Amino acid sequence: DEIDAAMAHHPRIGEKAKGDGAEAEHSSREQAGLGTLDDDVQARLAAGNAAYEERFDRVFLIRAAGRTPTEILAELERRMTNTEAEENTEVGKQLIEIAALRLEGILA
């Protein structure tokens, strides 16, 4: 499915992108605003990522650029209450936002 293919290149929030290609570079830049996460936030993101993956069978995807770790955690918690259909819609919106930011970066 197209969404799964698009998401295959996105690392978990709070984790470094694997590899050194363009996708990894984009993901690293987008998550750079998170800065160095303290142990509590890192643990909460790891637990939230695991719970999300258990529930939806995919990596939690969010436009990280411009968001604080607290905002990302709040969104993760909110989205855990989504139905599968609601979350599919949310993921589509996040992919569009990420693609738009990347396009802006290319054109700048």
A tleap script that builds the chain and sets N, CA, C and O, in Angstrom:
source leaprc.protein.ff14SB
mol = sequence {
  NASP GLU ILE ASP ALA ALA MET ALA HIE HIE
  PRO ARG ILE GLY GLU LYS ALA LYS GLY ASP
  GLY ALA GLU ALA GLU HIE SER SER ARG GLU
  GLN ALA GLY LEU GLY THR LEU ASP ASP ASP
  VAL GLN ALA ARG LEU ALA ALA GLY ASN ALA
  ALA TYR GLU GLU ARG PHE ASP ARG VAL PHE
  LEU ILE ARG ALA ALA GLY ARG THR PRO THR
  GLU ILE LEU ALA GLU LEU GLU ARG ARG MET
  THR ASN THR GLU ALA GLU GLU ASN THR GLU
  VAL GLY LYS GLN LEU ILE GLU ILE ALA ALA
  LEU ARG LEU GLU GLY ILE LEU CALA
}
set mol.1.N position { 0.845 -1.185 0.000 }
set mol.1.CA position { 0.000 0.000 0.000 }
set mol.1.C position { 0.888 1.246 0.000 }
set mol.1.O position { 1.992 1.223 0.545 }
set mol.2.N position { 0.417 2.311 -0.598 }
set mol.2.CA position { 1.224 3.521 -0.792 }
set mol.2.C position { 1.650 4.170 0.524 }
set mol.2.O position { 2.778 4.647 0.649 }
set mol.3.N position { 0.751 4.186 1.497 }
set mol.3.CA position { 1.089 4.796 2.787 }
set mol.3.C position { 2.204 4.011 3.459 }
set mol.3.O position { 3.154 4.602 3.974 }
set mol.4.N position { 2.101 2.686 3.458 }
set mol.4.CA position { 3.145 1.870 4.070 }
set mol.4.C position { 4.487 2.085 3.375 }
set mol.4.O position { 5.525 2.145 4.034 }
set mol.5.N position { 4.470 2.201 2.053 }
set mol.5.CA position { 5.708 2.439 1.306 }
set mol.5.C position { 6.316 3.790 1.677 }
set mol.5.O position { 7.530 3.900 1.846 }
set mol.6.N position { 5.482 4.805 1.802 }
set mol.6.CA position { 5.975 6.139 2.163 }
set mol.6.C position { 6.524 6.155 3.584 }
set mol.6.O position { 7.507 6.839 3.866 }
set mol.7.N position { 5.897 5.411 4.466 }
set mol.7.CA position { 6.300 5.415 5.870 }
set mol.7.C position { 7.527 4.558 6.134 }
set mol.7.O position { 8.175 4.712 7.169 }
set mol.8.N position { 7.852 3.668 5.226 }
set mol.8.CA position { 8.975 2.753 5.429 }
set mol.8.C position { 10.295 3.483 5.636 }
set mol.8.O position { 11.219 2.924 6.226 }
set mol.9.N position { 10.398 4.706 5.168 }
set mol.9.CA position { 11.646 5.460 5.257 }
set mol.9.C position { 11.693 6.403 6.458 }
set mol.9.O position { 12.688 7.102 6.651 }
set mol.10.N position { 10.644 6.433 7.260 }
set mol.10.CA position { 10.593 7.354 8.402 }
set mol.10.C position { 11.016 6.636 9.682 }
set mol.10.O position { 10.468 5.585 10.015 }
set mol.11.N position { 11.992 7.200 10.402 }
set mol.11.CA position { 12.386 6.601 11.681 }
set mol.11.C position { 11.348 6.913 12.752 }
set mol.11.O position { 10.493 7.781 12.576 }
set mol.12.N position { 11.437 6.196 13.854 }
set mol.12.CA position { 10.585 6.518 14.995 }
set mol.12.C position { 10.952 7.914 15.498 }
set mol.12.O position { 12.108 8.332 15.433 }
set mol.13.N position { 9.947 8.620 15.999 }
set mol.13.CA position { 10.200 9.930 16.602 }
set mol.13.C position { 11.157 9.742 17.778 }
set mol.13.O position { 10.964 8.869 18.625 }
set mol.14.N position { 12.182 10.574 17.809 }
set mol.14.CA position { 13.170 10.498 18.873 }
set mol.14.C position { 14.337 9.590 18.559 }
set mol.14.O position { 15.283 9.511 19.343 }
set mol.15.N position { 14.293 8.889 17.409 }
set mol.15.CA position { 15.389 8.020 17.001 }
set mol.15.C position { 16.067 8.593 15.773 }
set mol.15.O position { 15.448 9.308 14.984 }
set mol.16.N position { 17.330 8.278 15.617 }
set mol.16.CA position { 18.089 8.736 14.457 }
set mol.16.C position { 17.684 7.932 13.226 }
set mol.16.O position { 17.406 6.736 13.312 }
set mol.17.N position { 17.654 8.609 12.086 }
set mol.17.CA position { 17.372 7.937 10.823 }
set mol.17.C position { 18.542 7.035 10.468 }
set mol.17.O position { 19.698 7.374 10.725 }
set mol.18.N position { 18.239 5.880 9.873 }
set mol.18.CA position { 19.283 4.957 9.452 }
set mol.18.C position { 19.759 5.328 8.056 }
set mol.18.O position { 18.989 5.816 7.228 }
set mol.19.N position { 21.030 5.090 7.813 }
set mol.19.CA position { 21.569 5.342 6.487 }
set mol.19.C position { 22.050 6.768 6.330 }
set mol.19.O position { 22.052 7.560 7.272 }
set mol.20.N position { 22.457 7.069 5.104 }
set mol.20.CA position { 22.980 8.403 4.826 }
set mol.20.C position { 22.415 8.980 3.535 }
set mol.20.O position { 22.995 9.901 2.960 }
set mol.21.N position { 21.299 8.450 3.082 }
set mol.21.CA position { 20.665 8.947 1.867 }
set mol.21.C position { 19.813 10.174 2.124 }
set mol.21.O position { 19.773 10.706 3.233 }
set mol.22.N position { 19.135 10.610 1.078 }
set mol.22.CA position { 18.301 11.814 1.156 }
set mol.22.C position { 17.187 11.670 2.191 }
set mol.22.O position { 16.904 12.614 2.928 }
set mol.23.N position { 16.553 10.497 2.253 }
set mol.23.CA position { 15.462 10.299 3.222 }
set mol.23.C position { 15.971 10.456 4.651 }
set mol.23.O position { 15.331 11.109 5.475 }
set mol.24.N position { 17.120 9.858 4.940 }
set mol.24.CA position { 17.693 9.962 6.285 }
set mol.24.C position { 18.050 11.409 6.606 }
set mol.24.O position { 17.838 11.876 7.725 }
set mol.25.N position { 18.591 12.111 5.622 }
set mol.25.CA position { 18.952 13.517 5.817 }
set mol.25.C position { 17.718 14.367 6.104 }
set mol.25.O position { 17.734 15.209 7.001 }
set mol.26.N position { 16.645 14.143 5.336 }
set mol.26.CA position { 15.401 14.888 5.566 }
set mol.26.C position { 14.861 14.617 6.971 }
set mol.26.O position { 14.505 15.547 7.695 }
set mol.27.N position { 14.804 13.341 7.351 }
set mol.27.CA position { 14.259 12.984 8.661 }
set mol.27.C position { 15.084 13.580 9.792 }
set mol.27.O position { 14.532 14.069 10.778 }
set mol.28.N position { 16.405 13.541 9.650 }
set mol.28.CA position { 17.270 14.116 10.687 }
set mol.28.C position { 17.034 15.608 10.829 }
set mol.28.O position { 16.971 16.128 11.943 }
set mol.29.N position { 16.905 16.296 9.708 }
set mol.29.CA position { 16.663 17.745 9.734 }
set mol.29.C position { 15.310 18.050 10.378 }
set mol.29.O position { 15.192 18.983 11.172 }
set mol.30.N position { 14.294 17.261 10.033 }
set mol.30.CA position { 12.945 17.502 10.552 }
set mol.30.C position { 12.872 17.274 12.059 }
set mol.30.O position { 12.119 17.958 12.753 }
set mol.31.N position { 13.649 16.320 12.569 }
set mol.31.CA position { 13.627 16.042 14.003 }
set mol.31.C position { 14.655 16.859 14.776 }
set mol.31.O position { 14.716 16.770 16.002 }
set mol.32.N position { 15.457 17.646 14.083 }
set mol.32.CA position { 16.512 18.424 14.740 }
set mol.32.C position { 15.957 19.373 15.791 }
set mol.32.O position { 16.626 19.644 16.788 }
set mol.33.N position { 14.763 19.874 15.590 }
set mol.33.CA position { 14.146 20.795 16.538 }
set mol.33.C position { 13.848 20.156 17.883 }
set mol.33.O position { 13.622 20.857 18.869 }
set mol.34.N position { 13.844 18.836 17.927 }
set mol.34.CA position { 13.607 18.158 19.196 }
set mol.34.C position { 14.805 18.300 20.122 }
set mol.34.O position { 14.679 18.155 21.338 }
set mol.35.N position { 15.965 18.582 19.547 }
set mol.35.CA position { 17.171 18.748 20.353 }
set mol.35.C position { 17.543 17.455 21.047 }
set mol.35.O position { 17.130 16.371 20.638 }
set mol.36.N position { 18.322 17.584 22.094 }
set mol.36.CA position { 18.696 16.430 22.895 }
set mol.36.C position { 17.582 16.193 23.901 }
set mol.36.O position { 17.261 17.066 24.707 }
set mol.37.N position { 17.006 15.020 23.846 }
set mol.37.CA position { 15.877 14.707 24.719 }
set mol.37.C position { 16.375 14.221 26.075 }
set mol.37.O position { 17.312 13.426 26.158 }
set mol.38.N position { 15.731 14.714 27.142 }
set mol.38.CA position { 16.115 14.206 28.453 }
set mol.38.C position { 15.604 12.775 28.597 }
set mol.38.O position { 14.780 12.316 27.806 }
set mol.39.N position { 16.104 12.077 29.616 }
set mol.39.CA position { 15.799 10.656 29.772 }
set mol.39.C position { 14.309 10.388 29.912 }
set mol.39.O position { 13.806 9.406 29.366 }
set mol.40.N position { 13.590 11.251 30.641 }
set mol.40.CA position { 12.153 11.062 30.839 }
set mol.40.C position { 11.398 11.158 29.521 }
set mol.40.O position { 10.567 10.303 29.214 }
set mol.41.N position { 11.682 12.193 28.747 }
set mol.41.CA position { 11.000 12.370 27.457 }
set mol.41.C position { 11.361 11.233 26.514 }
set mol.41.O position { 10.494 10.704 25.818 }
set mol.42.N position { 12.641 10.850 26.485 }
set mol.42.CA position { 13.072 9.748 25.625 }
set mol.42.C position { 12.335 8.463 25.992 }
set mol.42.O position { 11.894 7.728 25.109 }
set mol.43.N position { 12.200 8.189 27.287 }
set mol.43.CA position { 11.500 6.984 27.740 }
set mol.43.C position { 10.025 7.032 27.371 }
set mol.43.O position { 9.455 6.030 26.940 }
set mol.44.N position { 9.402 8.207 27.541 }
set mol.44.CA position { 7.983 8.339 27.203 }
set mol.44.C position { 7.752 8.187 25.701 }
set mol.44.O position { 6.771 7.571 25.284 }
set mol.45.N position { 8.651 8.745 24.887 }
set mol.45.CA position { 8.529 8.576 23.436 }
set mol.45.C position { 8.707 7.115 23.039 }
set mol.45.O position { 7.969 6.603 22.198 }
set mol.46.N position { 9.682 6.445 23.642 }
set mol.46.CA position { 9.915 5.035 23.329 }
set mol.46.C position { 8.695 4.189 23.698 }
set mol.46.O position { 8.273 3.331 22.923 }
set mol.47.N position { 8.133 4.431 24.880 }
set mol.47.CA position { 6.944 3.688 25.309 }
set mol.47.C position { 5.750 4.011 24.417 }
set mol.47.O position { 4.990 3.120 24.039 }
set mol.48.N position { 5.590 5.291 24.084 }
set mol.48.CA position { 4.493 5.692 23.207 }
set mol.48.C position { 4.629 5.106 21.816 }
set mol.48.O position { 3.648 4.643 21.235 }
set mol.49.N position { 5.850 5.124 21.274 }
set mol.49.CA position { 6.088 4.516 19.964 }
set mol.49.C position { 5.728 3.036 19.978 }
set mol.49.O position { 5.078 2.541 19.056 }
set mol.50.N position { 6.154 2.327 21.030 }
set mol.50.CA position { 5.872 0.893 21.130 }
set mol.50.C position { 4.368 0.632 21.215 }
set mol.50.O position { 3.855 -0.268 20.551 }
set mol.51.N position { 3.669 1.413 22.024 }
set mol.51.CA position { 2.217 1.242 22.159 }
set mol.51.C position { 1.508 1.538 20.844 }
set mol.51.O position { 0.582 0.825 20.459 }
set mol.52.N position { 1.942 2.584 20.159 }
set mol.52.CA position { 1.347 2.949 18.871 }
set mol.52.C position { 1.561 1.830 17.858 }
set mol.52.O position { 0.632 1.441 17.151 }
set mol.53.N position { 2.785 1.314 17.788 }
set mol.53.CA position { 3.081 0.243 16.837 }
set mol.53.C position { 2.276 -1.013 17.145 }
set mol.53.O position { 1.837 -1.714 16.234 }
set mol.54.N position { 2.085 -1.292 18.423 }
set mol.54.CA position { 1.268 -2.442 18.815 }
set mol.54.C position { -0.181 -2.245 18.365 }
set mol.54.O position { -0.818 -3.177 17.873 }
set mol.55.N position { -0.689 -1.040 18.537 }
set mol.55.CA position { -2.095 -0.753 18.199 }
set mol.55.C position { -2.333 -0.659 16.700 }
set mol.55.O position { -3.302 -1.224 16.192 }
set mol.56.N position { -1.456 0.052 15.979 }
set mol.56.CA position { -1.712 0.340 14.567 }
set mol.56.C position { -0.801 -0.414 13.597 }
set mol.56.O position { -0.980 -0.314 12.383 }
set mol.57.N position { 0.160 -1.158 14.108 }
set mol.57.CA position { 1.068 -1.969 13.290 }
set mol.57.C position { 1.855 -1.134 12.282 }
set mol.57.O position { 2.055 -1.546 11.140 }
set mol.58.N position { 2.295 0.038 12.719 }
set mol.58.CA position { 3.148 0.910 11.900 }
set mol.58.C position { 3.828 1.921 12.812 }
set mol.58.O position { 3.452 2.077 13.974 }
set mol.59.N position { 4.823 2.598 12.280 }
set mol.59.CA position { 5.550 3.627 13.022 }
set mol.59.C position { 4.659 4.860 13.182 }
set mol.59.O position { 3.938 5.238 12.259 }
set mol.60.N position { 4.717 5.481 14.359 }
set mol.60.CA position { 3.996 6.733 14.595 }
set mol.60.C position { 4.622 7.812 13.730 }
set mol.60.O position { 5.821 8.074 13.823 }
set mol.61.N position { 3.816 8.431 12.895 }
set mol.61.CA position { 4.299 9.448 11.966 }
set mol.61.C position { 3.665 10.788 12.297 }
set mol.61.O position { 2.447 10.906 12.429 }
set mol.62.N position { 4.518 11.793 12.427 }
set mol.62.CA position { 4.046 13.145 12.694 }
set mol.62.C position { 5.055 14.125 12.102 }
set mol.62.O position { 6.255 13.854 12.070 }
set mol.63.N position { 4.556 15.254 11.639 }
set mol.63.CA position { 5.468 16.315 11.200 }
set mol.63.C position { 6.124 16.856 12.460 }
set mol.63.O position { 5.494 17.568 13.241 }
set mol.64.N position { 7.384 16.515 12.651 }
set mol.64.CA position { 8.102 16.916 13.858 }
set mol.64.C position { 8.564 18.365 13.791 }
set mol.64.O position { 8.645 19.039 14.818 }
set mol.65.N position { 8.864 18.844 12.601 }
set mol.65.CA position { 9.379 20.209 12.446 }
set mol.65.C position { 8.383 21.211 13.024 }
set mol.65.O position { 7.197 21.194 12.693 }
set mol.66.N position { 8.891 22.086 13.897 }
set mol.66.CA position { 8.043 23.117 14.486 }
set mol.66.C position { 7.272 22.676 15.711 }
set mol.66.O position { 6.490 23.452 16.261 }
set mol.67.N position { 7.477 21.440 16.150 }
set mol.67.CA position { 6.782 20.943 17.340 }
set mol.67.C position { 7.792 20.638 18.437 }
set mol.67.O position { 8.922 20.231 18.168 }
set mol.68.N position { 7.365 20.841 19.666 }
set mol.68.CA position { 8.202 20.495 20.814 }
set mol.68.C position { 7.979 19.025 21.164 }
set mol.68.O position { 6.986 18.433 20.742 }
set mol.69.N position { 8.893 18.432 21.931 }
set mol.69.CA position { 8.667 17.059 22.376 }
set mol.69.C position { 7.347 16.900 23.137 }
set mol.69.O position { 6.669 15.883 22.993 }
set mol.70.N position { 6.985 17.894 23.941 }
set mol.70.CA position { 5.725 17.842 24.692 }
set mol.70.C position { 4.531 17.816 23.747 }
set mol.70.O position { 3.581 17.066 23.971 }
set mol.71.N position { 4.570 18.622 22.700 }
set mol.71.CA position { 3.483 18.633 21.712 }
set mol.71.C position { 3.391 17.295 20.983 }
set mol.71.O position { 2.294 16.798 20.726 }
set mol.72.N position { 4.528 16.722 20.656 }
set mol.72.CA position { 4.533 15.435 19.962 }
set mol.72.C position { 3.964 14.345 20.857 }
set mol.72.O position { 3.165 13.525 20.405 }
set mol.73.N position { 4.367 14.329 22.123 }
set mol.73.CA position { 3.820 13.341 23.060 }
set mol.73.C position { 2.312 13.499 23.214 }
set mol.73.O position { 1.590 12.502 23.261 }
set mol.74.N position { 1.830 14.728 23.292 }
set mol.74.CA position { 0.387 14.969 23.416 }
set mol.74.C position { -0.348 14.457 22.179 }
set mol.74.O position { -1.418 13.861 22.296 }
set mol.75.N position { 0.218 14.686 21.006 }
set mol.75.CA position { -0.402 14.197 19.768 }
set mol.75.C position { -0.396 12.673 19.721 }
set mol.75.O position { -1.372 12.057 19.293 }
set mol.76.N position { 0.694 12.073 20.155 }
set mol.76.CA position { 0.768 10.618 20.177 }
set mol.76.C position { -0.337 10.056 21.071 }
set mol.76.O position { -1.040 9.121 20.688 }
set mol.77.N position { -0.483 10.631 22.260 }
set mol.77.CA position { -1.524 10.179 23.190 }
set mol.77.C position { -2.918 10.398 22.615 }
set mol.77.O position { -3.780 9.530 22.746 }
set mol.78.N position { -3.151 11.538 21.983 }
set mol.78.CA position { -4.459 11.813 21.389 }
set mol.78.C position { -4.765 10.810 20.286 }
set mol.78.O position { -5.873 10.279 20.208 }
set mol.79.N position { -3.796 10.561 19.449 }
set mol.79.CA position { -4.025 9.685 18.303 }
set mol.79.C position { -4.186 8.220 18.692 }
set mol.79.O position { -4.714 7.432 17.907 }
set mol.80.N position { -3.745 7.847 19.874 }
set mol.80.CA position { -3.948 6.467 20.337 }
set mol.80.C position { -5.434 6.154 20.505 }
set mol.80.O position { -5.820 4.986 20.524 }
set mol.81.N position { -6.263 7.176 20.625 }
set mol.81.CA position { -7.705 6.955 20.771 }
set mol.81.C position { -8.413 6.882 19.420 }
set mol.81.O position { -9.607 6.590 19.366 }
set mol.82.N position { -7.692 7.142 18.332 }
set mol.82.CA position { -8.295 7.103 16.998 }
set mol.82.C position { -8.703 5.689 16.610 }
set mol.82.O position { -8.117 4.706 17.064 }
set mol.83.N position { -9.715 5.612 15.763 }
set mol.83.CA position { -10.024 4.346 15.109 }
set mol.83.C position { -8.991 4.136 14.005 }
set mol.83.O position { -8.229 5.049 13.687 }
set mol.84.N position { -8.962 2.962 13.433 }
set mol.84.CA position { -8.043 2.681 12.323 }
set mol.84.C position { -8.288 3.649 11.167 }
set mol.84.O position { -7.339 4.173 10.583 }
set mol.85.N position { -9.552 3.885 10.836 }
set mol.85.CA position { -9.883 4.796 9.729 }
set mol.85.C position { -9.454 6.227 10.043 }
set mol.85.O position { -8.901 6.914 9.185 }
set mol.86.N position { -9.708 6.671 11.267 }
set mol.86.CA position { -9.299 8.027 11.658 }
set mol.86.C position { -7.781 8.178 11.592 }
set mol.86.O position { -7.265 9.204 11.150 }
set mol.87.N position { -7.080 7.145 12.037 }
set mol.87.CA position { -5.620 7.222 12.031 }
set mol.87.C position { -5.064 7.182 10.610 }
set mol.87.O position { -4.072 7.850 10.317 }
set mol.88.N position { -5.684 6.417 9.735 }
set mol.88.CA position { -5.257 6.419 8.332 }
set mol.88.C position { -5.382 7.818 7.735 }
set mol.88.O position { -4.502 8.261 6.997 }
set mol.89.N position { -6.467 8.509 8.050 }
set mol.89.CA position { -6.653 9.883 7.580 }
set mol.89.C position { -5.584 10.796 8.168 }
set mol.89.O position { -5.007 11.622 7.462 }
set mol.90.N position { -5.324 10.644 9.458 }
set mol.90.CA position { -4.305 11.461 10.138 }
set mol.90.C position { -2.924 11.236 9.527 }
set mol.90.O position { -2.183 12.190 9.290 }
set mol.91.N position { -2.583 9.989 9.275 }
set mol.91.CA position { -1.282 9.672 8.675 }
set mol.91.C position { -1.166 10.317 7.300 }
set mol.91.O position { -0.120 10.865 6.953 }
set mol.92.N position { -2.233 10.253 6.522 }
set mol.92.CA position { -2.222 10.899 5.208 }
set mol.92.C position { -1.958 12.388 5.319 }
set mol.92.O position { -1.182 12.942 4.540 }
set mol.93.N position { -2.593 13.039 6.273 }
set mol.93.CA position { -2.378 14.482 6.486 }
set mol.93.C position { -0.933 14.768 6.890 }
set mol.93.O position { -0.328 15.728 6.413 }
set mol.94.N position { -0.388 13.936 7.763 }
set mol.94.CA position { 0.993 14.136 8.210 }
set mol.94.C position { 1.976 13.942 7.056 }
set mol.94.O position { 2.943 14.694 6.931 }
set mol.95.N position { 1.734 12.943 6.219 }
set mol.95.CA position { 2.595 12.727 5.054 }
set mol.95.C position { 2.562 13.929 4.116 }
set mol.95.O position { 3.591 14.320 3.565 }
set mol.96.N position { 1.386 14.512 3.938 }
set mol.96.CA position { 1.264 15.709 3.087 }
set mol.96.C position { 2.054 16.864 3.687 }
set mol.96.O position { 2.773 17.561 2.972 }
set mol.97.N position { 1.926 17.073 5.008 }
set mol.97.CA position { 2.663 18.160 5.663 }
set mol.97.C position { 4.173 17.955 5.539 }
set mol.97.O position { 4.910 18.906 5.279 }
set mol.98.N position { 4.631 16.726 5.722 }
set mol.98.CA position { 6.060 16.428 5.614 }
set mol.98.C position { 6.541 16.663 4.187 }
set mol.98.O position { 7.589 17.271 3.972 }
set mol.99.N position { 5.776 16.181 3.216 }
set mol.99.CA position { 6.153 16.372 1.808 }
set mol.99.C position { 6.197 17.852 1.442 }
set mol.99.O position { 7.090 18.286 0.715 }
set mol.100.N position { 5.237 18.627 1.942 }
set mol.100.CA position { 5.207 20.067 1.651 }
set mol.100.C position { 6.441 20.762 2.228 }
set mol.100.O position { 7.040 21.611 1.568 }
set mol.101.N position { 6.819 20.406 3.451 }
set mol.101.CA position { 8.016 20.999 4.055 }
set mol.101.C position { 9.272 20.636 3.272 }
set mol.101.O position { 10.155 21.471 3.074 }
set mol.102.N position { 9.342 19.397 2.833 }
set mol.102.CA position { 10.510 18.976 2.055 }
set mol.102.C position { 10.564 19.703 0.720 }
set mol.102.O position { 11.637 20.106 0.271 }
set mol.103.N position { 9.422 19.870 0.094 }
set mol.103.CA position { 9.379 20.588 -1.181 }
set mol.103.C position { 9.791 22.044 -0.989 }
set mol.103.O position { 10.545 22.591 -1.795 }
set mol.104.N position { 9.299 22.670 0.075 }
set mol.104.CA position { 9.700 24.051 0.377 }
set mol.104.C position { 11.213 24.147 0.549 }
set mol.104.O position { 11.839 25.101 0.087 }
set mol.105.N position { 11.796 23.151 1.219 }
set mol.105.CA position { 13.239 23.143 1.425 }
set mol.105.C position { 14.013 23.003 0.130 }
set mol.105.O position { 15.076 23.602 -0.032 }
set mol.106.N position { 13.490 22.221 -0.782 }
set mol.106.CA position { 14.140 22.035 -2.083 }
set mol.106.C position { 14.058 23.303 -2.907 }
set mol.106.O position { 15.017 23.674 -3.584 }
set mol.107.N position { 12.914 23.970 -2.853 }
set mol.107.CA position { 12.691 25.158 -3.675 }
set mol.107.C position { 13.309 26.423 -3.082 }
set mol.107.O position { 13.447 27.431 -3.775 }
set mol.108.N position { 13.678 26.373 -1.817 }
set mol.108.CA position { 14.229 27.570 -1.151 }
set mol.108.C position { 15.644 27.873 -1.608 }
set mol.108.O position { 16.248 28.842 -1.146 }
savepdb mol mol.pdb
quit
